[in-house]
Amino acid sequence: MKAAPPPWLLPIVCVCVCACAAFLTSRPGFCTARFLLQTAVGVSFKGAKIAEALLKERDKQAKWNGIPLLLQKLYEHSHPNSDFSQCQSILKEISPLLSMEAMAFVTEDRKAAQESTFPNTYTFDLFGGVDLLVEILMRPTLMTQKKKQKISDDLIKDCLSILYNTCICTEGVTRRLAERNDFVLFLFTLMTNKKTFLQTATLIEDILGVKKEMIQLDDIPNLASLVSSFDQQQLANFCRILAVTISELDTGSDDKHTLLAKNAQQKKNLGPSRAEVNQATLLNIPGFIERLCKLATRKVSETTGTSSFLQELEEWYTWLDNALVLDALMRVANEEAEQSSTESSDESGLANTSTRTQLPQSMKIMHEIMYKLEVLYVLCVLLMGRQRNQVHKMIAEFKLIPGLNNLFDKLIWRKHSASALVLHGHNQNCDCSPDITLKIQFLRLLQSFSDHHESLVCDGKRGLLTRLLQVMKKEPAESSFRFWQARAVESFLRGTTSYADQMFLLKRGLLEHILYCIVDSECKSRDVLQSYFDLLGELMKFNIDAFKRFNKYINTDEKFQIFLNQINSSLVDSNMLVRCITLSLDRFENQSDAKVAEVLSECRLLTYMSQMSMRMSFLFRLINIIHVQTLTQENVSCLNTSLVILMLARRKEKLPFYLRTLQQMEYTEKYPGFILNNFHSLLRFWQQHYLNKDKDSTCLENSSCISFTYWKETVSILLSPDRTSPCAIVSYIDEAYMDIDRDFSEE
């Protein structure tokens, strides 16, 4: 035991504490002294009555609103042998002072709020309130079994709410809590109690959002039994937490990271990442995926008419503006938690709570939307992870896609007024509203599910793909959904080319719609254009009917020139379409069908690409716009497209002619050796990058209908060191300009 401080020290400590606190609360920038102050406070709280007198005197001048005195009382009534009976009444006095500031922070949309703006929460933390509440919450776990103390649910809820409000308003509190792994794991144990679940989940989500190192789900005590104890509403809330634990930190900008850097990182990290380990942990929980599928596809009440629905939705957004929605959502969640104890929450949904809940129908629908968002996100991440094949099989088994098809019109793509989608502090083009985010998350999941897999047929007269096409055609020209819609449809076609799938879409006018967007509306968005070019490539590849339809729509030189201008404006975005045209032209030229011959002679696009000068122009530019140091997942396709052009040339024994022409083009551009040296380096990297990646090699093989063996052989021939070989790149680089032995930089 530590010796108690001498009596003469206490008055001095208390004076210093008050002076230091007053100085710090007036100068919030001097926070480095917080630790010393909190240590001193711990001493003063144990001290004589003079501490209380000094605190009262300084309280009026510093405008602390009695918070230090209340914390002193809380400390006195929360010692190890206390029954905590007085703690809750003390917290009831503290709580309004902090919740008032937290509400102001949320509603005033402060972008860079400073601690001085919220003096109550700042003072609460400054005098050790955060550490004291953590100690109170965790104390029962630190006691022996015989002396174990019981903390009431209401006291736990008050502690959690105050901690959350302090995290919102006072910089650094959340990060300090995140550093305490024992406290973070302890919070998960509180989720077993339905009465404290919502406050616990909210605080955990905030803490994990700033935690430097991702937690391991395996470290959570009894995780499987914890998850199985959740009703459907709690499981949806828990998905918000899971989203942080299964997502790679840089997923959002994955396409922008260079492949060199990624390869170097993979060499350092030989084992699976924490996110991947956590994904595997979730999949091992019995019934987890099935419950998510049920939650994602459960129905919502349909009792409200369209006109009143739109009016109520406007009211809901007004509520959100005034922050009343926070309390309203809590009421809905609490009532559902109560209901789940007497009914099967898997089937009841939100509709059955309408007799007790005094909330507009639009509020319940939005509540359902917000939680479906979290579930779809978790499923989407799992579909893109290491166990994607296992997840895909389970999702298909539990009929997720047919279930979402049934919700498509009523919930996912329901009609709404444009003005109703504007949240406080956002503009019309913002993608932050629940409605918009649900649509994007649904499209991302559909893309992940369809990618490289056969899609399931949906029930009913209209399948999901048909519904999606109908929505796609009605979407405004500059809509942010267009990118995701095109990606979702393209993923349905991607892989081994299916003539039946192409015709299904062609007969529904998809090709004409895409051409309208590219040519007639002259789309300016680079992302949307890229998604259209990729979709167009998959839709037309090897399909003579598609090229015939193309020529029928692009029926003037002016239209064709606009189309070419869109392609040439960014070859990185359009190179997949260039690859498709090149491959299709090669196949058509080897066929003797009369219909094919007719289209070959009439189609502007095929005639254009059949010119050697055009193919060489594309090849030259494709090699010129990429370099090993700047290769990303997004632009590496340019390298593969250039290889396709040369592989087809090799088949016709024209590879030397192509290389010689590239050499001549270099000299014409007054850059001798530059293009061919660059191409040599790119192909060396290609060998390193692709030869040990089964998925990538399968992808190249399926998309081109060229065996991967032929890809490898062509690259080896091009990289031959024999300067006498007519198919080796080195044969076309003068020794004076030779620069092919440099090591790749990983920076």
Salt bridges, closest charged atoms under 4 A:
GLU52 OE1 - LYS49 NZ 4.00
GLU52 OE2 - LYS56 NZ 3.57
GLU108 OE1 - ARG110 NH2 2.03
GLU115 OE2 - ARG34 NH2 3.84
ASP125 OD2 - ARG34 NE 3.19
ASP125 OD1 - ARG176 NH2 2.66
GLU135 OE2 - ARG139 NH2 2.42
ASP158 OD2 - LYS92 NZ 3.31
ASP182 OD2 - ARG180 NH2 3.18
GLU205 OE1 - ARG240 NE 3.06
GLU213 OE2 - ARG274 NH2 3.66
ASP250 OD2 - HIS257 ND1 3.26
ASP254 OD1 - LYS262 NZ 3.25
GLU276 OE2 - ARG386 NE 3.23
ASP321 OD1 - HIS424 ND1 2.63
GLU368 OE2 - ARG298 NE 2.77
GLU368 OE2 - LYS372 NZ 2.81
GLU374 OE2 - ARG240 NH1 3.18
ASP409 OD2 - ARG462 NH2 2.97
ASP409 OD2 - ARG467 NH1 2.39
ASP435 OD1 - ARG414 NH2 2.91
ASP451 OD1 - HIS452 NE2 3.06
ASP451 OD1 - ARG494 NH1 2.85
GLU490 OE1 - ARG487 NH1 2.96
GLU490 OE2 - ARG494 NE 3.20
GLU512 OE2 - ARG549 NH1 3.18
ASP534 OD2 - ARG487 NH1 3.21
GLU538 OE1 - LYS541 NZ 3.59
ASP545 OD1 - LYS595 NZ 2.48
ASP557 OD1 - ARG604 NE 3.22
ASP573 OD2 - ARG526 NE 2.96
ASP586 OD2 - ARG651 NH1 3.83
ASP586 OD1 - LYS652 NZ 3.52
GLU589 OE1 - LYS652 NZ 3.10
GLU634 OE1 - LYS256 NZ 3.30
GLU634 OE2 - ARG526 NH2 3.73
GLU713 OE1 - ARG650 NH2 3.51
ASP739 OD2 - ARG742 NE 3.41
